[in-house]
Amino acid sequence: MVDKIRNVNLYKSYFKDFYIKLDKKSKAKVDWTIQLIETQEYVPIEYFKKLAGTDGIWEIRVKHSSNAYRILCFFDGGKLIVLENGFRKKTQNTPKSEIEKAERIKKQYFDEKE
């Protein structure tokens, strides 16, 4: 087993609600991508990218056959990534509503942590 550089955690059921709706092969690709992010020092931008114009929201980028999925997340400290909402990407840009939802979830997470 490869040592983890980062830890990925779930917050409430946001990610799980998205994940359970995926088919088996899409789930496998999501799992592979998350493992890549956990174990690789430098993750290629095609898999993990900070969203411009946000307060520290990142997107995990998953492609499987003709589908593109995005899982929004944020860092809590330097090595803990908290997964938020996920969705199937249908347009070139990440929908503003999904970014706003991710910002609300992040705020809720840190408010509850205090």
C-alpha positions, -999 to 999 in steps of 0.1 A, spaced: 0 0 0 12 35 -9 16 60 19 -9 89 18 3 124 14 -31 138 20 -63 125 36 -97 128 20 -127 130 43 -164 133 37 -185 160 53 -221 150 60 -237 131 31 -231 156 2 -205 135 -16 -222 101 -7 -255 113 -22 -237 119 -55 -215 88 -54 -243 62 -48 -260 73 -80 -230 65 -102 -226 32 -121 -200 7 -110 -173 18 -136 -178 55 -128 -174 48 -91 -142 29 -98 -128 59 -118 -138 83 -89 -121 60 -64 -89 58 -86 -88 96 -89 -93 102 -52 -65 77 -45 -43 95 -69 -49 128 -50 -42 111 -17 -9 95 -27 8 117 -53 28 148 -43 21 165 -76 -14 159 -90 -18 168 -127 -43 197 -133 -64 173 -154 -74 156 -121 -73 183 -94 -76 221 -99 -82 251 -77 -112 271 -90 -104 307 -98 -125 333 -81 -134 311 -52 -124 311 -15 -103 279 -17 -127 256 -36 -110 229 -56 -124 205 -81 -116 169 -85 -120 161 -122 -131 127 -133 -136 115 -169 -152 82 -177 -162 73 -212 -183 103 -225 -191 116 -190 -173 142 -170 -178 145 -133 -167 171 -108 -164 168 -71 -159 201 -53 -138 201 -21 -116 223 1 -86 219 24 -88 220 61 -52 226 70 -25 215 46 -31 178 43 -69 172 48 -92 175 19 -129 176 26 -152 164 -1 -184 183 -8 -209 181 -36 -204 162 -68 -222 165 -101 -221 155 -138 -205 182 -158 -226 191 -189 -211 225 -198 -177 240 -204 -177 260 -171 -185 248 -137 -220 259 -129 -222 290 -106 -249 273 -85 -225 244 -77 -198 267 -67 -222 287 -45 -233 254 -29 -197 245 -23 -190 278 -6 -220 274 17 -210 239 26 -174 250 34 -187 278 56 -210 254 74 -182 230 80 -159 256 95 -187 272 115 -195 238 130 -159 231 137 -155 262 159 
